[in-house]
């Protein structure tokens, strides 16, 4: 089921819900949920194409327009603030923002309905080209095994496994982005990366990382399981930023290949981390290498403490707060890490009133 965006709609975030319940009472709070979110977010500046961009069509953009840059993200009440900051960053740095189309995947049973989420996105970005798709959680709920962090067990984390089926069949290529990141470069540069040798996905790889730690000893001591990579030389990659060829994905039945590993995990524990290991098993050693600048990940620390991290050496096009620590949480709690101030200029959530935007200028020299 697809809910098309409509003008004049609205929604709510997760941060102020408890306060709303206290002030309004349960029934009134539920009825006022979308309006409360509207009060929490400000409308984004309007970004338009530059003079060198292709002429915009007179007709509204559609998900089937192959001339557009297609971006897929998940959308839910808990990470809504992060998602909106990510969208804002894409538009702010895009050379042709009118040529970006967003595909939002919303959970069926989230506290904010897909229709409410559609309304809030439209209220923040009135001219945004986007579509909201409903992800049926029962598609994957029985395949999810426990992880080292409860948040990693959210069914919506697995929506990327189903983009080939969720998105319109006419969408042949997409950039998948997590909700806890911001771009500081033109998304068109990422879109234009070619997937060579019939590869299905492209992502920054980190071959210096200890790949063996992503799987259990039982996996590595089983000659059949550990032999799955064959002659491939797998490296760790983060699935929060991927360029995906959906045409090849569908033809290769990669959803089924990932689900097969998830089913095996339910019977014999072979990894500890949520949705990442099945991707490593299926694609490890066969990923189109993308420059590391497109995923400066790990800024949220590890999956336990969420401690502060520094930027990796080299240029930066995308900052990614993967890990436990999220910049909006740490900023609200007045204990931000230094790099969290790089996320703050893209934040459109104003529930707390006018925010102090400190640190951005001081760090800007690292970003390009």
N, C-alpha and C positions, 0 to 999 in steps of 0.2 A: 504494500500500500504506500502511495506517495502523496504527500500533502504539498501542493504547490504554494509558494509564498504569496501572501496577499497583503496589500497595503492596509495600514491602519490596525494591524494586530499587535499583541504585546505579551510579556512573560515574567519570570522571577529568578533570582539567584539563590545560592545556598547560604551565603554569609549572613544575611539578616533575618532568616526565617524564624529562628528562635525568638528574637526580639519582637517580630511581628505577632507571633502567637501570644506572647505575654501581653502585648498592648491591645490586641484586638479580640482576643478570645478565639477558641478553636474554629467555630463556624465562620465568623467574620473573616478570620485569617485565610481560611481556605477559599472563600469567595473572592477575597481581595488579592490573591497570590500574584496574578499577572500584573496588576496595577502597582503592587509594591516593588516588583522588579523594575518596572518602567521608571519608578522614582529613584532607583538605585543606579541606573546607567544613564550616561549622557549620550547624545547623538554624536556619532563620529563626524569629523570633517569630511566633506565630499571631495573625493579624488577623481580626476578626469584624465583622459588620454592626452599625451603630449602631441605636438605637431607632427612628429615622425611616426606616429602609430597608424596602422591601417584604418581606413574609414570605417566607422561603426555602422552596423546595419540599422536600417530604419525600424526593423522588427525587433521585439524583445529577444534577448539572448536565450537560447535553449540549451538543454544538456546535450543535445546531439550536434552542436556546432563544433566541428573539428578544428576550426581556426582559433578556438579559445584555449587558454591554459586551464586545465581542469584540476581542481584541488579537492581532495576528500578528507574530511575530519569527522570525529565523533562529536556529539552534542548532548550534554546532560546538565542537570541542575548543579551538580557538585563541581564540575569543571567549566561551567559556563563562562565564568570570568576569565579564565585562561584562554578559552576558545575565542572569545571576542577580542582579546588582546592579540592573539595570533592572526586573526583575520585583519585587524587594524594594521598590523605590521606588514602583512603582505601587500595591502592596498597602498600603504604609505610609501613603500619603496619600489612599487611596480612602475615600470616605464609606461605601461599601457593598462591601468587598472580596470578599464571598461572591458578588457579582454580576458578577465579572470572569472571563471565560473566555479562556485563552491557546491560541493555535494556533502550535505550534513547527514550523518547517520545517528538517529535518535533511538534510545531504548524504548521498548513498548510500555514498560511499567515504571518508568522514572516518575519521581514526584511531580515533575513538570511534564505535562503531556507534549507530544510532538507538535500539536497545534499551538500550544502556548509558547514553545520554543521558537516556532516559526514567527509568531507575533513579536517576540522580543528581538530577534535578529533583524526583522524588518524595521522595528522602531529605532534601532541603533544605526543600521545601514540602509536607509530608505531606497537607495538606487542599486543595491547589491544584486547581482545575478546569482541565484542559488535555488536549490531544491532540498527538501527534507525527506529522508527515507526512514521508514520504521523498521527497526531491527527486532525480530522476534527472538526473545531470549531463550525460548525453549529449543531453538535451533542448536544451541551449543551448551546449555546448562548441564546436561548429563555427561558432557565430555570434559568439564573443567575439574581439575584436581587441585588440592590445597597447595598454597604457595608460601614463600617465606614472609610475604606481606599480604594482608587481607585485601588491600586495594587492588592487588594484581589478579584477584579472583572475580572481579566485576565482569559479567558477560560482555559488556560493551568493549572491553579490552580486546576481545576476539573478533570484533566486527571487521577488522582488516582482512581476516581470513575469507570473508564472504563478499568482498567488493565486486567480484566478477558477477555474482548473482544479484546483489542488491542494486547496483547502478544500472541505468538503462543499457540495453545491449549495444546501443550505438556508441557508447563511451568506450573507446578502444585504448585509452592511455590516461593515467591519472597520477598526480603526486599525492601520496598519503602523508599527512602531517599529524603529529600528536598535538594535544591541547596545551601543553606546558612549554611552549617555545615561542620565539619571535624571530622573524627574518629581519636582517639589516642590509639586504641586498635584493636585487631584482629577481623575482621568482621566475621570470622568463629564462634566465640563465640556467636554472635547474631544469626547467621544462625541455630545453633544447638539447640536453644530454642524450646521446644516442645509445641505445641498448644493442650492443653488437653480438654477433654469433648466436642469435636467437635467444639471448638471455631474457628472462621474464621480469627481473627486478634489478634496480641499480641502487646502491647505497654506499656511504663511506665504510670501508673495512678497516679493522684494527688488528693487524696480524701480530702485533707485539703482545696482545692480551693472551692470557693463559686460557686457551680454548677448552682444555680438559675440565676446567672447573664448572662449566655449564651443564655437566652431566655427572651422574653418580658413578661410584666405583663399579656398581653392578652393570652399568652400561658398558664401561670400558673393558671389563673383564669378560664380557660376552663376545666371542669372536664374530657372531652373526650380526649383532647390533653395531658393534664398533666398526665393522667392515662396510657399513652403509655408505661411507664416503668414497670407497674404492680408491681410484687414482686421484681424486680431487684433494686439494689442499685447503681445507676450510679455515676461514678466519671469522672472528667475531664481527658482527655488524648489528647496529641498533635499528630496530624496526619502526622507530618513531619518525623516520624520514626515509621515504622510499619513492623512487620513480617506478611505476608498474605498467607493464604492457598487459592490459586486461584481455586483449584478443588472444595472446599466447597463453595467458592464465586459464582462460576458459577452455581452449583447445587441449591444454595439457592436464586438465582436471586437477589443478593444484589444490583446490579446496579439499578434495577427497584425500590427497596425499597427506595434507596436514592433519586432517581428522583421523587418519589411520594411526599416526603417531600419538595423538591425544588419547585414542582408545587403548593403545598399548600402555601408555602412562598410567591409565586407570587400573590396569591389571598388574603392572610391574613398574615400580617407580624408577624412572630413568633420569629425571631432572627435578629441580626445585623451583625454577623461575617460571611462572605464568605462561604467557603467550609467546615468548621469545624462542625457547628451544625448538619447537616444531619447525619454525622458519629456518633455524640453523641446520636442522637435520635435512630439510628438503632442498635448501638453496646454498648451504655452506660450500664454498669453493666454486660456485658458479654465479657469482654476483658481479654485475658491472661496477667497476670501481669508480666511485665519485669522490672528488676532492674532499678532504676532511673539513674544509671550511664550511661545508654544508651541514655539518652536525657537530657542533661543539657541545657534546652531551655530557651528562654527569654533573651538571651544575646544581642539582638537587641533593648531591651527596649520595651515600649508599642507601640500600633499602631498609636499613635499621635505624641509623641515627640521623640521617639527613644533614650531615655536617657541611660546612662551607667548602667550596672548591674554587680553584683558580682557573683561568683560561688556559687551554692547551697552547703551546707555541704555534705561531703561524697566523695567517689572516682568518677573519671570521665573516661568514655570510649568514649564519643561523646559530642562535643561542638556545640550548635545550636543557631545561631543568628536569631531566630524568633523574629518578631517585626519589627518596621520601620527601625531601624539602621542596615546597612550592613557594615561589616568590611572593604571591599575594598573601599567603598565610603568614609568612615571616614578616612582611611589611606591616600587616595589621597587628601583629603581636609586638611590634616595635623592637624586633630583634633580627633585622635583615642582614644577610650576607652582603658584602660589597657589590657583588655582581647583580644582586636583585634590583639595584637601582637602574640597571640597564633595561630591565623589563618594565619598570614603572611608567615611562613616558607613553607606553601603548595601552595602559590600563584605562578603561572607560567606565569603571565602576566608581561612582562618587558618593556612595552611601555615607561614608565617613566625613563628607564635606571636602573642602579643598585640600588636596594632598600636597605634601612637600616633595618636590621632584629634585632630590639631591643626587649628586654623583654622576649624572649622565654626561655632562660636559667633560668631566675629568677622565672618563673612560672611553670617550668617543674615538680617540685616536687608535684604539685597538680594533675597531670594527670593520675596517675596509682594507 
